[in-house]
Amino acid sequence: MTLVRTIARWLLGAALVFTGVGHLTFARAEFVAQVPQWLPLPPDVVVVASGVVELALGVSLIVLARWRVAVGWLTAAFFVAIFPGNVEQFVSGTDAFGLDSDLARGIRLLFQPLLVVWALWSTGAFAAWRERRRSRSS
């Protein structure tokens, strides 16, 4: 694992810890505004649960180097799972986090796949999957 990947993994972990804290404290109302209306759970429950998951993933990315590949896949899956919230914000035109135009909300949608790639690259998850695939075909 290269130093650059390790630093990228730590930065992603720190960002998730910060965002998780935001879910539970200072940005809670902003996150509640993004919860898709079709979810059958109270929005505050979704925000608290996703905040706890973000905290756990963030800490895991930083301290569980031995399990980084598994944590990378889990983090990528989490980013995919929360994508409907970003779509909901775009479709409904909800202003949150300074995203007060369709253009701004649309640009944000483009960054979600980058978070998935960041999680898979920085943890070596994609490289491990590719290596496993090569070894099976040999």
C-alpha positions as CSV (number, residue, x, y, z in Angstrom):
1,M,0.0,0.0,0.0
2,T,1.5,3.3,-1.1
3,L,1.8,6.3,1.2
4,V,-0.4,8.3,-1.2
5,R,-3.2,5.6,-0.9
6,T,-2.8,5.5,2.9
7,I,-3.2,9.3,3.1
8,A,-6.1,9.2,0.7
9,R,-7.8,6.6,2.9
10,W,-7.2,8.6,6.1
11,L,-8.6,11.7,4.4
12,L,-11.7,9.9,3.4
13,G,-12.0,8.5,6.9
14,A,-11.7,11.9,8.4
15,A,-14.3,13.3,6.0
16,L,-16.7,10.5,7.0
17,V,-16.1,11.2,10.7
18,F,-16.7,14.9,10.2
19,T,-19.9,14.2,8.1
20,G,-21.1,11.6,10.7
21,V,-20.7,14.1,13.5
22,G,-22.6,16.6,11.3
23,H,-25.5,14.1,10.9
24,L,-25.8,13.9,14.7
25,T,-25.3,17.6,15.5
26,F,-24.7,20.8,13.6
27,A,-26.0,19.7,10.1
28,R,-28.9,17.5,11.1
29,A,-31.7,19.6,9.6
30,E,-29.8,19.8,6.3
31,F,-29.4,16.0,6.2
32,V,-33.1,15.5,7.1
33,A,-34.0,17.6,4.1
34,Q,-32.3,15.1,1.8
35,V,-34.0,11.9,3.0
36,P,-36.1,10.6,0.2
37,Q,-39.8,10.9,0.9
38,W,-40.5,7.4,-0.3
39,L,-38.4,5.8,2.5
40,P,-40.8,4.1,5.0
41,L,-38.8,5.4,8.0
42,P,-38.9,8.7,9.9
43,P,-36.3,11.0,8.3
44,D,-34.6,11.7,11.6
45,V,-34.0,8.0,12.2
46,V,-32.4,7.7,8.7
47,V,-30.2,10.6,9.4
48,V,-29.1,9.3,12.8
49,A,-28.5,5.8,11.5
50,S,-26.5,7.0,8.5
51,G,-24.5,9.3,10.8
52,V,-23.6,6.4,13.0
53,V,-22.6,4.3,9.9
54,E,-20.5,7.2,8.6
55,L,-18.7,7.5,12.0
56,A,-18.0,3.7,12.0
57,L,-16.8,3.7,8.5
58,G,-14.6,6.8,8.9
59,V,-13.0,5.4,12.1
60,S,-12.6,2.0,10.4
61,L,-10.8,3.5,7.4
62,I,-8.4,5.2,9.7
63,V,-7.6,2.5,12.3
64,L,-8.4,-0.9,10.7
65,A,-5.6,-1.1,8.1
66,R,-5.6,-4.8,8.3
67,W,-9.3,-4.9,7.2
68,R,-9.0,-2.0,4.7
69,V,-10.1,-4.0,1.7
70,A,-13.4,-5.1,3.4
71,V,-13.9,-1.6,4.8
72,G,-13.3,-0.2,1.3
73,W,-16.1,-2.3,-0.2
74,L,-18.4,-1.4,2.7
75,T,-17.7,2.3,2.2
76,A,-18.3,2.1,-1.5
77,A,-21.6,0.3,-0.9
78,F,-22.6,3.0,1.6
79,F,-21.9,5.7,-1.0
80,V,-24.1,3.8,-3.5
81,A,-26.8,3.3,-0.8
82,I,-27.1,7.0,0.0
83,F,-27.1,8.1,-3.6
84,P,-30.9,8.1,-3.8
85,G,-30.8,10.9,-1.2
86,N,-28.8,13.0,-3.5
87,V,-31.1,12.2,-6.4
88,E,-34.1,13.1,-4.2
89,Q,-32.5,16.5,-3.4
90,F,-32.0,17.1,-7.2
91,V,-35.5,16.0,-8.2
92,S,-37.4,17.8,-5.5
93,G,-35.3,20.9,-5.8
94,T,-34.5,20.9,-2.0
95,D,-31.9,23.5,-1.0
96,A,-29.4,22.1,1.5
97,F,-25.7,22.6,2.1
98,G,-25.6,25.7,-0.2
99,L,-26.9,23.6,-3.1
100,D,-29.6,26.1,-4.1
101,S,-29.8,25.5,-7.9
102,D,-30.5,22.6,-10.2
103,L,-27.0,23.1,-11.6
104,A,-25.3,22.8,-8.2
105,R,-27.4,19.8,-7.2
106,G,-26.7,18.2,-10.6
107,I,-22.9,18.7,-10.2
108,R,-23.1,17.1,-6.8
109,L,-24.6,14.0,-8.3
110,L,-21.5,13.7,-10.5
111,F,-19.2,13.5,-7.5
112,Q,-20.9,10.5,-5.8
113,P,-19.2,8.0,-8.2
114,L,-15.9,9.7,-7.4
115,L,-16.5,8.9,-3.8
116,V,-17.1,5.2,-4.7
117,V,-13.8,5.2,-6.7
118,W,-11.9,6.9,-3.9
119,A,-13.1,4.3,-1.4
120,L,-12.1,1.4,-3.7
121,W,-8.8,2.8,-4.8
122,S,-7.6,4.2,-1.4
123,T,-8.2,0.9,0.4
124,G,-6.8,-1.3,-2.4
125,A,-10.2,-3.0,-2.7
126,F,-10.4,-2.7,-6.4
127,A,-6.8,-3.9,-6.8
128,A,-7.5,-6.9,-4.6
129,W,-10.6,-7.8,-6.6
130,R,-8.7,-7.6,-9.8
131,E,-5.8,-9.7,-8.5
132,R,-8.2,-12.3,-7.2
133,R,-9.9,-12.4,-10.6
134,R,-6.5,-12.9,-12.3
135,S,-5.5,-15.7,-10.0
136,R,-8.8,-17.6,-10.6
137,S,-8.4,-17.4,-14.4
138,S,-4.8,-18.7,-14.3
